[in-house]
Structures are given as C-alpha cells and as structure tokens.
Amino acid sequence: MLPSFSLKDHTVLLTGAAGLFGRGLASALAEAGATLIIASRSADKLQAVAEEETARGHRVLAEAFDQGDEASILALKSRIEEKFGPLHGLVNNSVLRPMKGANGSVEQWEDSMRVNATGVMLMHRHFGSSMAAAGRGSIVNIGSIQGSIGPSYELYAGTNMGDMPPDYFFHKGGMVNLTRFYAALYGPNNVRVNCLAPGGFFNNQPELFVQRYSEHTMLNRMADNDDLGGSVVFLLSAASRYITGVNLPVDGGYTAK
Ligand SMILES: NC(=O)c1ccc[n+]([C@@H]2O[C@H](COP(=O)([O-])OP(=O)(O)OC[C@H]3O[C@@H](n4cnc5c(N)ncnc54)[C@H](O)[C@@H]3O)[C@@H](O)[C@H]2O)c1
C-alpha cells in the first residue's frame, strides 16, 4: 500500500512555495519523492527554498512567473514541458491579497480577480489540458475555510484585526466549484481535481484572537507548517486514485462545529 503514496517519478508544480503554507508544502512534496518545480513572482526567495531543499537531497527547481499574466503562465508551461513533458501534479497555492478590508478599492478587487480567479482558471486550462492529453494527472487547489463560511467577526473583537476583504470570500468560494468543473471536464482523461480547505495558520496573531480561534476548533489550535503536506501528497498520489471533485477541510474541525 505505502508505495501508492509516493510521488517518485512525478513532476509536480507548486505555486507560492515561499509563502506561509507553501514552504511546508515544498518540503512535504520533495520528501515524498517528487521532482518539484516551485514557482511564483519572486525568483530570489524561491531560489533560497530550492537551495535548502537541494541541500537535503531533494530535487527542487525554482521558476519565476506571474499568475496574473497569461503569457507568463504559457511561458512557464513551455519551459517545464520542454524539460519534463506534461506535469503529473499541480498545486495551486499562490494567492494575491491586494484588498485590505471591506472597503478596499475596485482596482484592488480587479487585481485580486486577475490572479486569484482568471489566473487560477488559466492554470487549470493550460496545465490541465496537457495532463488530459497525457491521460493522467492530479490538480490540488489550496482553498480556505473562508470559501465555505462567512467571516466570524466575533473572533477579532478587541484586536487590531478583523476588517476582512470580500474578494477572498468570493474567489475561495469560486475555487470550490471551479474544482468540480475541471474534475468533470478532465475526469474522462484520468485527471483528478480536488480542493483543500485549510483553517487559519498560526502567524503570531494577537493572543486573544489565537485563543478564541483555537477554542473554535476541535483540536484546540491553529494550523502549522506540518498540517497540510500529508493531505496534499495523498491527493497528488495514486493512493487517492478514485477521489475527485472534493473540497477537503483541513481545519482541526473548525467547520464541523
Ligand atoms: N494563511 C492562512 O491562514 C491560510 C488559511 C487558509 C487558506 N490559506 C490559503 O493557503 C494558500 C497559501 O496562503 P499563504 O497564507 O501561505 O500565502 P502567502 O501570502 O504567505 O503566500 C502567497 C504566495 O503567492 C504568491 N503569489 C502572489 N501573487 C502571485 C502571482 N501574481 N503570481 C504567482 N505567485 C503569486 C506569493 O509570491 C507568495 O509566495 C493560499 O491559497 C491561501 O488562500 C491560507
């Protein structure tokens, strides 16, 4: 059974690998044996991640691209496919957060949609169509519990946080059903598409918030660096070969309560 969880002989693209969740994901996917391509806008930060993982004996390559620009997505695809052929796995983890609160500007909303809606769709269209032509593949979208529930303002009372932006709830909600769309489109070609809905990552938020948030989960804590990797490896690997179109909460029970 265990070998079916391995990503050996899998070429996987992970976006946003230098970010909060992305760094832990890069380690998990590399450890599972993938040839891992990490891509986002900042080549320097990614290069540092690639060097750290290479020093641990893993195969990790850094590529710069802008998910808000179709030409950049297509150029990344050409560079990858020239070297490795169609991907086996794609993890859409990048997110742009230009809107800072409920009254953020229309320009910020549009910047968000360019990357988080149009860009995410184009990642499925361009990388997914190559997977479909190859007759295999797995796409994992990193969504959020905030794609299924509204803001819980009471968690933030008395802190300097809590002015949440509407774009995030819109595109994370859309990601759940976009997952189902591409799962249906590519399913006949043996390409699976799934979504993960993580809960909040502990990032030194105000103590009051952390305490209230933790009490709202069943495991009594926020997410950390090691919480997402196992689920993503599972969904990319043959171990989940009959799972497609799901939105899996990885939230310590937050949305089950
Ligand atoms: N942090 C949390 O508490 C939390 C909770 C639930 C879900 N998530 C989800 O997890 C994923 C990662 O979140 P995070 O908090 O680690 O994010 P982060 O802000 O730390 O990192 C986001 C990454 O996306 C990249 N990115 C932004 N714009 C891009 C573009 N135009 N092209 C390419 N890459 C771009 C950035 O360079 C960065 O590496 C996101 O999809 C987020 O919605 C996060």
The ligand as an ORCA input file, in Angstrom:
! r2SCAN-3c Opt
* xyz 0 1
  N      -2.513     31.741      5.851
  C      -3.665     31.187      6.219
  O      -4.074     31.251      7.384
  C      -4.490     30.440      5.207
  C      -5.663     29.807      5.654
  C      -6.415     29.088      4.761
  C      -6.024     29.011      3.434
  N      -4.892     29.636      3.012
  C      -4.524     29.503      1.600
  O      -3.265     28.896      1.507
  C      -2.591     29.373      0.342
  C      -1.257     29.945      0.767
  O      -1.516     31.002      1.666
  P      -0.383     31.721      2.491
  O      -1.011     32.379      3.656
  O       0.733     30.762      2.675
  O       0.013     32.853      1.447
  P       1.274     33.822      1.389
  O       0.706     35.197      1.178
  O       2.230     33.572      2.514
  O       1.959     33.332      0.039
  C       1.290     33.501     -1.178
  C       2.244     33.208     -2.301
  O       1.563     33.502     -3.543
  C       2.481     34.135     -4.394
  N       1.824     34.991     -5.380
  C       1.093     36.108     -5.139
  N       0.742     36.674     -6.320
  C       1.241     35.902     -7.316
  C       1.237     35.973     -8.729
  N       0.670     37.015     -9.370
  N       1.865     35.012     -9.430
  C       2.479     33.986     -8.803
  N       2.534     33.852     -7.454
  C       1.927     34.820     -6.717
  C       3.368     34.962     -3.481
  O       4.603     35.237     -4.109
  C       3.524     34.033     -2.266
  O       4.619     33.168     -2.445
  C      -3.492     30.424     -0.280
  O      -4.201     29.869     -1.352
  C      -4.395     30.810      0.875
  O      -5.625     31.304      0.411
  C      -4.113     30.351      3.868
*
